Amino acid sequence: MFGRWGYFVGPRLYACYPLRAKDTDLWVRLAREDQRRAVDSGAFTLHPRMGGQGWVVCHVGGLREAGRTLSWLKKSYEHARRMAERGEGDEA
């Protein structure tokens, strides 16, 4: 998956993290309102190519950064789970 670990709920990709230790950018797919709040928090930026589909990026270089991203990762998982339960496709 783009040289990354892919995290799925069924067929829906909701997050990915690089395989290489030197790369630290976590990609998370959020619902539109959560995407806006994540970017407004300053912890995330819009993904340069897939921001229009709900994707944001955060660099996780250590435990502090990992801790602040966990709640957003959970929101991403919950959004993907709701979409899968409703049988919706891969739209954000």
MMTF fields as JSON, N, C-alpha, C and O atoms, coordinates in Angstrom:
{
  "mmtfVersion": "1.0.0",
  "mmtfProducer": "UNKNOWN",
  "numBonds": 367,
  "numAtoms": 368,
  "numGroups": 92,
  "numChains": 1,
  "numModels": 1,
  "chainsPerModel": [1],
  "groupsPerChain": [92],
  "chainIdList": ["A"],
  "bondAtomList": [4, 2, 8, 6, 12, 10, 16, 14, 20, 18, 24, 22, 28, 26, 32, 30, 36, 34, 40, 38, 44, 42, 48, 46, 52, 50, 56, 54, 60, 58, 64, 62, 68, 66, 72, 70, 76, 74, 80, 78, 84, 82, 88, 86, 92, 90, 96, 94, 100, 98, 104, 102, 108, 106, 112, 110, 116, 114, 120, 118, 124, 122, 128, 126, 132, 130, 136, 134, 140, 138, 144, 142, 148, 146, 152, 150, 156, 154, 160, 158, 164, 162, 168, 166, 172, 170, 176, 174, 180, 178, 184, 182, 188, 186, 192, 190, 196, 194, 200, 198, 204, 202, 208, 206, 212, 210, 216, 214, 220, 218, 224, 222, 228, 226, 232, 230, 236, 234, 240, 238, 244, 242, 248, 246, 252, 250, 256, 254, 260, 258, 264, 262, 268, 266, 272, 270, 276, 274, 280, 278, 284, 282, 288, 286, 292, 290, 296, 294, 300, 298, 304, 302, 308, 306, 312, 310, 316, 314, 320, 318, 324, 322, 328, 326, 332, 330, 336, 334, 340, 338, 344, 342, 348, 346, 352, 350, 356, 354, 360, 358, 364, 362],
  "bondOrderList": [1, 1, 1, 1, 1, 1, 1, 1, 1, 1, 1, 1, 1, 1, 1, 1, 1, 1, 1, 1, 1, 1, 1, 1, 1, 1, 1, 1, 1, 1, 1, 1, 1, 1, 1, 1, 1, 1, 1, 1, 1, 1, 1, 1, 1, 1, 1, 1, 1, 1, 1, 1, 1, 1, 1, 1, 1, 1, 1, 1, 1, 1, 1, 1, 1, 1, 1, 1, 1, 1, 1, 1, 1, 1, 1, 1, 1, 1, 1, 1, 1, 1, 1, 1, 1, 1, 1, 1, 1, 1, 1],
  "groupList": [{"groupName": "MET", "atomNameList": ["N", "CA", "C", "O"], "elementList": ["N", "C", "C", "O"], "formalChargeList": [0, 0, 0, 0], "bondAtomList": [1, 0, 2, 1, 3, 2], "bondOrderList": [1, 1, 2], "singleLetterCode": "M", "chemCompType": "L-PEPTIDE LINKING"}, {"groupName": "PHE", "atomNameList": ["N", "CA", "C", "O"], "elementList": ["N", "C", "C", "O"], "formalChargeList": [0, 0, 0, 0], "bondAtomList": [1, 0, 2, 1, 3, 2], "bondOrderList": [1, 1, 2], "singleLetterCode": "F", "chemCompType": "L-PEPTIDE LINKING"}, {"groupName": "GLY", "atomNameList": ["N", "CA", "C", "O"], "elementList": ["N", "C", "C", "O"], "formalChargeList": [0, 0, 0, 0], "bondAtomList": [1, 0, 2, 1, 3, 2], "bondOrderList": [1, 1, 2], "singleLetterCode": "G", "chemCompType": "PEPTIDE LINKING"}, {"groupName": "ARG", "atomNameList": ["N", "CA", "C", "O"], "elementList": ["N", "C", "C", "O"], "formalChargeList": [0, 0, 0, 0], "bondAtomList": [1, 0, 2, 1, 3, 2], "bondOrderList": [1, 1, 2], "singleLetterCode": "R", "chemCompType": "L-PEPTIDE LINKING"}, {"groupName": "TRP", "atomNameList": ["N", "CA", "C", "O"], "elementList": ["N", "C", "C", "O"], "formalChargeList": [0, 0, 0, 0], "bondAtomList": [1, 0, 2, 1, 3, 2], "bondOrderList": [1, 1, 2], "singleLetterCode": "W", "chemCompType": "L-PEPTIDE LINKING"}, {"groupName": "TYR", "atomNameList": ["N", "CA", "C", "O"], "elementList": ["N", "C", "C", "O"], "formalChargeList": [0, 0, 0, 0], "bondAtomList": [1, 0, 2, 1, 3, 2], "bondOrderList": [1, 1, 2], "singleLetterCode": "Y", "chemCompType": "L-PEPTIDE LINKING"}, {"groupName": "VAL", "atomNameList": ["N", "CA", "C", "O"], "elementList": ["N", "C", "C", "O"], "formalChargeList": [0, 0, 0, 0], "bondAtomList": [1, 0, 2, 1, 3, 2], "bondOrderList": [1, 1, 2], "singleLetterCode": "V", "chemCompType": "L-PEPTIDE LINKING"}, {"groupName": "PRO", "atomNameList": ["N", "CA", "C", "O"], "elementList": ["N", "C", "C", "O"], "formalChargeList": [0, 0, 0, 0], "bondAtomList": [1, 0, 2, 1, 3, 2], "bondOrderList": [1, 1, 2], "singleLetterCode": "P", "chemCompType": "L-PEPTIDE LINKING"}, {"groupName": "LEU", "atomNameList": ["N", "CA", "C", "O"], "elementList": ["N", "C", "C", "O"], "formalChargeList": [0, 0, 0, 0], "bondAtomList": [1, 0, 2, 1, 3, 2], "bondOrderList": [1, 1, 2], "singleLetterCode": "L", "chemCompType": "L-PEPTIDE LINKING"}, {"groupName": "ALA", "atomNameList": ["N", "CA", "C", "O"], "elementList": ["N", "C", "C", "O"], "formalChargeList": [0, 0, 0, 0], "bondAtomList": [1, 0, 2, 1, 3, 2], "bondOrderList": [1, 1, 2], "singleLetterCode": "A", "chemCompType": "L-PEPTIDE LINKING"}, {"groupName": "CYS", "atomNameList": ["N", "CA", "C", "O"], "elementList": ["N", "C", "C", "O"], "formalChargeList": [0, 0, 0, 0], "bondAtomList": [1, 0, 2, 1, 3, 2], "bondOrderList": [1, 1, 2], "singleLetterCode": "C", "chemCompType": "L-PEPTIDE LINKING"}, {"groupName": "LYS", "atomNameList": ["N", "CA", "C", "O"], "elementList": ["N", "C", "C", "O"], "formalChargeList": [0, 0, 0, 0], "bondAtomList": [1, 0, 2, 1, 3, 2], "bondOrderList": [1, 1, 2], "singleLetterCode": "K", "chemCompType": "L-PEPTIDE LINKING"}, {"groupName": "ASP", "atomNameList": ["N", "CA", "C", "O"], "elementList": ["N", "C", "C", "O"], "formalChargeList": [0, 0, 0, 0], "bondAtomList": [1, 0, 2, 1, 3, 2], "bondOrderList": [1, 1, 2], "singleLetterCode": "D", "chemCompType": "L-PEPTIDE LINKING"}, {"groupName": "THR", "atomNameList": ["N", "CA", "C", "O"], "elementList": ["N", "C", "C", "O"], "formalChargeList": [0, 0, 0, 0], "bondAtomList": [1, 0, 2, 1, 3, 2], "bondOrderList": [1, 1, 2], "singleLetterCode": "T", "chemCompType": "L-PEPTIDE LINKING"}, {"groupName": "GLU", "atomNameList": ["N", "CA", "C", "O"], "elementList": ["N", "C", "C", "O"], "formalChargeList": [0, 0, 0, 0], "bondAtomList": [1, 0, 2, 1, 3, 2], "bondOrderList": [1, 1, 2], "singleLetterCode": "E", "chemCompType": "L-PEPTIDE LINKING"}, {"groupName": "GLN", "atomNameList": ["N", "CA", "C", "O"], "elementList": ["N", "C", "C", "O"], "formalChargeList": [0, 0, 0, 0], "bondAtomList": [1, 0, 2, 1, 3, 2], "bondOrderList": [1, 1, 2], "singleLetterCode": "Q", "chemCompType": "L-PEPTIDE LINKING"}, {"groupName": "SER", "atomNameList": ["N", "CA", "C", "O"], "elementList": ["N", "C", "C", "O"], "formalChargeList": [0, 0, 0, 0], "bondAtomList": [1, 0, 2, 1, 3, 2], "bondOrderList": [1, 1, 2], "singleLetterCode": "S", "chemCompType": "L-PEPTIDE LINKING"}, {"groupName": "HIS", "atomNameList": ["N", "CA", "C", "O"], "elementList": ["N", "C", "C", "O"], "formalChargeList": [0, 0, 0, 0], "bondAtomList": [1, 0, 2, 1, 3, 2], "bondOrderList": [1, 1, 2], "singleLetterCode": "H", "chemCompType": "L-PEPTIDE LINKING"}],
  "groupTypeList": [0, 1, 2, 3, 4, 2, 5, 1, 6, 2, 7, 3, 8, 5, 9, 10, 5, 7, 8, 3, 9, 11, 12, 13, 12, 8, 4, 6, 3, 8, 9, 3, 14, 12, 15, 3, 3, 9, 6, 12, 16, 2, 9, 1, 13, 8, 17, 7, 3, 0, 2, 2, 15, 2, 4, 6, 6, 10, 17, 6, 2, 2, 8, 3, 14, 9, 2, 3, 13, 8, 16, 4, 8, 11, 11, 16, 5, 14, 17, 9, 3, 3, 0, 9, 14, 3, 2, 14, 2, 12, 14, 9],
  "groupIdList": [1, 2, 3, 4, 5, 6, 7, 8, 9, 10, 11, 12, 13, 14, 15, 16, 17, 18, 19, 20, 21, 22, 23, 24, 25, 26, 27, 28, 29, 30, 31, 32, 33, 34, 35, 36, 37, 38, 39, 40, 41, 42, 43, 44, 45, 46, 47, 48, 49, 50, 51, 52, 53, 54, 55, 56, 57, 58, 59, 60, 61, 62, 63, 64, 65, 66, 67, 68, 69, 70, 71, 72, 73, 74, 75, 76, 77, 78, 79, 80, 81, 82, 83, 84, 85, 86, 87, 88, 89, 90, 91, 92],
  "secStructList": [7, 6, 6, 3, 3, 3, 3, 3, 3, 6, 6, 3, 3, 3, 3, 3, 3, 3, 1, 1, 6, 6, 7, 7, 3, 3, 3, 3, 3, 7, 7, 2, 2, 2, 2, 2, 2, 2, 2, 2, 6, 6, 1, 7, 3, 3, 7, 6, 6, 6, 4, 4, 4, 6, 3, 3, 3, 3, 3, 7, 7, 1, 2, 2, 2, 2, 2, 2, 2, 2, 2, 2, 2, 2, 2, 2, 2, 2, 2, 2, 2, 2, 2, 2, 2, 2, 6, 7, 7, 1, 7, 7],
  "xCoordList": [0.846, 0.0, 0.884, 1.128, 1.361, 2.217, 3.5, 4.061, 3.983, 5.152, 4.84, 5.701, 3.621, 3.144, 2.347, 1.846, 2.24, 1.287, -0.082, -0.275, -1.017, -2.382, -3.292, -3.203, -4.156, -5.108, -6.512, -6.916, -7.247, -8.534, -9.648, -9.419, -10.859, -12.092, -12.761, -13.243, -12.793, -13.263, -12.369, -11.144, -12.967, -12.156, -11.765, -11.047, -12.223, -12.019, -10.721, -10.563, -9.796, -8.53, -8.792, -9.369, -8.374, -8.59, -7.304, -7.335, -6.173, -4.902, -3.767, -3.928, -2.626, -1.428, -0.194, -0.166, 0.823, 2.067, 3.216, 3.117, 4.314, 5.416, 6.107, 6.159, 6.627, 7.38, 8.802, 9.355, 9.384, 10.769, 10.843, 10.046, 11.801, 11.949, 12.229, 11.856, 12.878, 13.217, 12.016, 12.07, 10.95, 9.747, 8.799, 8.663, 8.155, 7.338, 5.948, 5.27, 5.518, 4.247, 3.065, 2.945, 2.213, 0.988, -0.095, -0.325, -0.753, -1.885, -3.154, -3.241, -4.126, -5.388, -6.521, -6.465, -7.548, -8.716, -9.857, -10.246, -10.384, -11.409, -12.663, -12.64, -13.762, -14.977, -14.654, -13.732, -15.385, -15.072, -14.922, -13.946, -15.87, -15.806, -14.597, -13.93, -14.306, -13.124, -11.853, -10.877, -11.853, -10.682, -10.401, -9.256, -11.44, -11.273, -10.733, -9.822, -11.291, -10.844, -9.404, -8.64, -9.029, -7.654, -6.656, -5.613, -6.976, -6.092, -6.064, -4.999, -7.232, -7.293, -6.516, -6.048, -6.372, -5.634, -4.138, -3.432, -3.663, -2.239, -1.43, -0.253, -2.025, -1.31, -1.227, -0.318, -2.153, -2.239, -2.244, -2.597, -1.844, -2.0, -2.801, -2.88, -3.387, -4.083, -3.08, -1.964, -3.476, -2.62, -2.509, -3.523, -1.309, -1.138, -1.927, -2.337, -2.146, -2.879, -4.272, -5.164, -4.474, -5.743, -6.521, -7.418, -6.176, -6.875, -8.355, -9.174, -8.706, -10.102, -10.932, -12.159, -10.286, -10.981, -10.961, -11.257, -10.611, -10.633, -9.3, -9.24, -8.231, -6.938, -6.169, -6.148, -5.529, -4.637, -3.332, -3.269, -2.293, -0.956, -0.44, -0.615, 0.197, 0.853, 2.192, 2.273, 3.232, 4.537, 4.64, 4.443, 4.949, 5.035, 6.492, 6.948, 7.212, 8.626, 8.952, 10.091, 7.972, 8.215, 6.919, 5.832, 7.046, 5.864, 4.895, 3.683, 5.391, 4.499, 3.609, 2.401, 4.205, 3.431, 2.474, 1.351, 2.928, 2.067, 0.844, -0.27, 1.04, -0.07, -1.12, -2.315, -0.695, -1.677, -2.433, -3.489, -1.907, -2.592, -3.566, -4.397, -3.481, -4.316, -5.812, -6.581, -6.231, -7.666, -8.139, -9.264, -7.276, -7.646, -7.66, -8.503, -6.739, -6.715, -7.99, -8.561, -8.422, -9.663, -10.865, -11.752, -10.9, -11.99, -12.003, -13.068, -10.824, -10.718, -11.268, -12.028, -10.882, -11.375, -12.896, -13.581, -13.419, -14.865, -15.624, -16.686, -15.091, -15.718, -15.738, -16.76, -14.623, -14.55, -15.508, -16.149, -15.607, -16.513, -17.971, -18.742, -18.343, -19.719, -20.019, -21.103, -19.058, -19.249, -19.416, -20.267, -18.619, -18.707, -20.047, -20.662, -20.504, -21.786, -22.955, -23.93, -22.837, -23.9, -23.765, -24.633, -22.666, -22.444, -22.068, -22.252, -21.544, -21.166, -19.818, -18.992, -19.604, -18.357, -17.197, -17.196, -16.218, -14.978, -15.03, -13.974, -16.189, -16.279, -16.061, -16.357, -15.542, -15.31, -16.598, -16.594],
  "yCoordList": [-1.177, 0.0, 1.23, 1.801, 1.649, 2.838, 2.716, 3.739, 1.499, 1.311, 1.583, 2.047, 1.297, 1.607, 0.45, -0.405, 0.438, -0.444, 0.17, 1.361, -0.611, -0.123, -0.662, -1.832, 0.181, -0.202, -0.089, 0.963, -1.193, -1.299, -1.697, -2.36, -1.271, -1.846, -2.429, -1.692, -3.749, -4.375, -3.895, -3.939, -3.438, -2.954, -1.481, -0.965, -0.809, 0.639, 0.966, 0.636, 1.618, 2.07, 3.318, 4.287, 3.303, 4.48, 5.112, 6.233, 4.417, 4.981, 4.201, 3.041, 4.848, 4.124, 4.808, 6.018, 3.983, 4.42, 3.809, 2.667, 4.556, 4.045, 2.817, 2.612, 2.021, 0.825, 1.165, 0.492, 2.193, 2.556, 3.351, 4.262, 3.006, 3.657, 5.151, 5.917, 5.579, 6.999, 7.863, 9.085, 7.258, 8.002, 8.023, 7.02, 9.143, 9.277, 9.85, 10.257, 9.889, 10.551, 9.576, 8.695, 9.76, 8.982, 9.65, 10.853, 8.873, 9.363, 8.817, 7.625, 9.674, 9.29, 9.876, 11.032, 9.067, 9.535, 9.798, 8.923, 11.008, 11.434, 11.898, 12.196, 11.954, 12.596, 14.079, 14.596, 14.756, 16.153, 17.07, 17.814, 17.021, 17.901, 17.572, 18.481, 16.293, 15.901, 16.313, 16.704, 16.231, 16.654, 18.135, 18.524, 18.949, 20.382, 20.632, 21.441, 19.94, 20.13, 19.654, 20.281, 18.565, 18.056, 19.072, 19.323, 19.643, 20.651, 21.905, 22.482, 22.33, 23.507, 23.308, 24.28, 22.061, 21.781, 22.046, 22.217, 22.079, 22.284, 21.005, 21.029, 19.894, 18.623, 17.987, 17.198, 18.312, 17.701, 18.755, 19.913, 18.325, 19.132, 18.311, 17.087, 18.989, 18.255, 17.435, 17.886, 16.242, 15.424, 16.167, 16.628, 16.292, 17.095, 16.605, 17.419, 15.311, 14.788, 14.293, 14.326, 13.835, 13.199, 13.951, 13.388, 15.209, 16.016, 16.171, 16.267, 16.197, 16.32, 15.094, 15.138, 14.005, 12.764, 12.504, 11.396, 13.528, 13.393, 13.052, 12.897, 12.932, 12.518, 13.695, 14.792, 13.433, 14.382, 13.664, 12.435, 14.455, 13.909, 14.495, 15.679, 13.638, 14.072, 13.344, 12.149, 14.062, 13.419, 12.914, 13.672, 11.636, 10.978, 10.602, 9.537, 11.494, 11.262, 10.695, 10.301, 10.648, 10.153, 9.897, 9.983, 9.584, 9.242, 10.403, 10.189, 11.613, 12.76, 12.918, 13.115, 12.831, 12.937, 11.756, 11.919, 10.569, 9.39, 9.554, 9.233, 10.045, 10.23, 11.186, 10.934, 12.285, 13.262, 12.775, 13.315, 11.769, 11.276, 10.139, 9.818, 9.529, 8.359, 8.661, 7.856, 9.793, 10.097, 10.309, 9.951, 10.89, 11.091, 9.762, 9.548, 8.875, 7.554, 6.788, 6.081, 6.935, 6.288, 6.871, 6.124, 8.198, 8.822, 8.288, 8.039, 8.112, 7.585, 6.165, 5.829, 5.337, 3.959, 3.943, 3.201, 4.739, 4.767, 5.228, 4.69, 6.213, 6.677, 5.555, 5.324, 4.859, 3.746, 2.623, 2.018, 2.346, 1.314, 1.673, 0.827, 2.93, 3.364, 3.249, 2.816, 3.637, 3.552, 2.09, 1.778, 1.203, -0.226, -0.792, -1.578, -0.413, -0.893, -0.456, -1.187, 0.743, 1.27, 0.731, 0.953, 0.02, -0.538, 0.508, 0.305, 1.626, 2.695, 2.404, 1.704, 2.942, 2.731, 3.457, 3.705, 3.797, 4.387, 5.912, 6.544, 6.522, 7.97, 8.433, 7.709, 9.645, 10.199, 10.666, 11.159],
  "zCoordList": [0.0, 0.0, 0.0, 1.063, -1.127, -1.273, -0.449, -0.055, -0.176, 0.679, 2.14, 2.887, 2.545, 3.892, 4.465, 3.735, 5.788, 6.453, 6.223, 6.469, 5.764, 5.564, 6.651, 7.02, 7.155, 8.203, 7.633, 7.137, 7.713, 7.039, 8.0, 9.011, 7.653, 8.184, 6.956, 6.095, 6.872, 5.632, 4.495, 4.612, 3.396, 2.277, 2.392, 1.535, 3.43, 3.542, 4.278, 5.454, 3.577, 4.15, 4.992, 4.499, 6.254, 7.096, 7.612, 8.118, 7.495, 7.935, 7.297, 6.92, 7.181, 6.753, 7.324, 7.551, 7.546, 8.164, 7.378, 6.929, 7.202, 6.369, 6.948, 8.161, 6.046, 6.432, 6.884, 7.754, 6.303, 6.618, 7.917, 8.141, 8.767, 10.071, 9.949, 10.837, 8.869, 8.745, 8.344, 8.479, 7.861, 7.504, 8.703, 9.403, 8.937, 10.147, 9.892, 10.835, 8.651, 8.347, 8.367, 7.516, 9.351, 9.487, 8.642, 8.759, 7.8, 7.016, 7.651, 7.946, 7.858, 8.474, 7.647, 7.227, 7.418, 6.674, 7.645, 8.419, 7.594, 8.539, 7.816, 6.622, 8.569, 8.072, 7.868, 8.497, 7.015, 6.661, 7.878, 7.975, 8.793, 9.967, 10.837, 11.329, 11.034, 11.8, 11.08, 11.72, 9.755, 8.987, 9.246, 9.476, 9.206, 9.44, 10.847, 11.027, 11.845, 13.226, 13.415, 14.15, 12.77, 12.883, 12.322, 12.926, 11.184, 10.586, 11.462, 11.685, 11.958, 12.833, 14.128, 14.721, 14.576, 15.816, 15.668, 16.662, 14.436, 14.19, 14.178, 13.819, 14.558, 14.591, 13.211, 12.952, 12.328, 11.002, 9.91, 10.133, 8.732, 7.526, 6.527, 6.633, 5.566, 4.507, 3.721, 3.461, 3.348, 2.48, 1.147, 0.623, 0.589, -0.631, -1.844, -2.672, -1.968, -3.129, -2.786, -3.634, -1.563, -1.217, -0.131, 0.497, 0.083, 1.079, 0.764, 1.678, -0.511, -0.91, -0.591, -0.679, -0.223, 0.117, 1.623, 2.069, 2.403, 3.857, 4.504, 5.723, 3.727, 4.271, 4.859, 4.3, 6.018, 6.663, 6.999, 7.012, 7.272, 7.549, 8.863, 9.15, 9.645, 10.881, 10.966, 10.682, 11.354, 11.54, 12.976, 13.925, 13.124, 14.431, 14.658, 14.241, 15.324, 15.547, 16.917, 17.167, 17.806, 19.149, 19.889, 19.317, 21.16, 21.96, 22.105, 22.098, 22.234, 22.386, 21.166, 21.293, 19.985, 18.759, 18.598, 18.121, 19.0, 18.898, 19.783, 19.369, 20.987, 21.911, 21.384, 21.538, 20.759, 20.278, 19.046, 18.716, 18.368, 17.178, 17.463, 16.614, 18.629, 18.907, 18.851, 18.326, 19.375, 19.338, 17.897, 17.549, 17.065, 15.658, 14.913, 14.042, 15.246, 14.645, 15.012, 14.182, 16.253, 16.68, 15.923, 15.51, 15.739, 14.971, 13.543, 12.979, 12.962, 11.614, 11.548, 10.64, 12.508, 12.562, 12.719, 12.014, 13.62, 13.858, 12.616, 12.304, 11.912, 10.668, 9.636, 8.991, 9.478, 8.528, 8.928, 8.069, 10.226, 10.71, 10.408, 9.954, 10.66, 10.36, 8.87, 8.48, 8.043, 6.593, 6.177, 5.345, 6.742, 6.408, 6.871, 6.151, 8.045, 8.556, 7.675, 7.503, 7.127, 6.255, 4.831, 3.987, 4.579, 3.243, 2.216, 1.016, 2.684, 1.77, 1.158, 1.744, -0.014, -0.736, -0.103, 1.103, -0.896, -0.404, -0.412, -0.38, -0.452, -0.409, 1.013, 1.963, 1.16, 2.505, 3.128, 4.256]
}
